């Protein structure tokens, strides 16, 4: 899965954050938010959740999985 990683300047152990994009997908604003968090001292990772075919295919599959009550297990 393609990701944008933003690393803080400190080499010490730092907290990590996963930055999720909105429905429009990966954008420069999304990467800027990760960079801003890194400047604040966080290790920020931003995955491109649409990497396997784009926004429409992903949203359509999520709706199908929800309707059929199938799909990958959630992490909750």
C-alpha positions in Angstrom: 0.0 0.0 0.0 1.5 3.4 -1.0 2.0 5.7 2.0 3.3 9.1 2.8 5.6 9.1 5.8 6.5 12.2 7.7 9.3 11.8 10.2 10.1 14.4 13.0 13.5 15.9 13.2 14.1 14.3 16.7 15.8 10.9 16.6 14.2 10.0 20.0 11.3 7.7 20.5 8.2 9.6 19.4 4.4 8.9 19.3 3.0 7.8 15.9 -0.2 9.0 14.1 -2.0 7.4 11.2 -3.6 10.2 9.0 -6.6 9.0 7.0 -7.7 10.8 3.9 -11.2 12.0 3.2 -13.5 10.6 0.5 -11.5 12.3 -2.2 -8.4 10.3 -1.5 -4.7 11.2 -1.2 -4.0 14.9 -1.9 -1.3 17.5 -1.3 -3.4 18.8 1.7 -3.4 15.3 3.2 0.4 15.1 2.9 0.7 18.6 4.3 -1.2 17.5 7.4 1.2 14.6 7.9 4.1 17.0 7.5 2.6 19.4 10.0 2.2 16.6 12.6 5.9 15.6 12.0 6.9 19.2 12.7 4.9 18.9 16.0 7.0 15.9 17.0 4.9 12.9 15.7 5.8 10.2 13.3 2.9 10.5 10.8 2.0 7.8 8.2 -0.7 8.5 5.6 -1.8 5.4 3.6 -3.5 5.7 0.2 -6.6 3.7 0.9 -7.7 3.9 -2.8 -4.5 2.2 -4.1 -6.4 -0.8 -5.5 -8.5 0.8 -8.2 -9.5 4.3 -7.2 -12.3 6.0 -5.2 -15.4 4.7 -7.1 -14.3 1.0 -7.1 -13.5 1.2 -3.4 -16.7 2.9 -2.3 -18.8 0.5 -4.4 -17.0 -2.5 -2.8 -17.5 -1.1 0.7 -21.3 -0.7 0.0 -21.5 -4.2 -1.4 -19.7 -5.7 1.6 -21.9 -3.8 4.0 -25.0 -4.9 2.3 -23.9 -8.5 2.1 -22.4 -8.4 5.6 -19.1 -9.7 4.2 -15.6 -8.4 3.5 -12.5 -8.1 5.6 -12.8 -8.0 9.4 -12.7 -4.6 11.0 -10.0 -3.7 13.4 -12.4 -2.6 16.2 
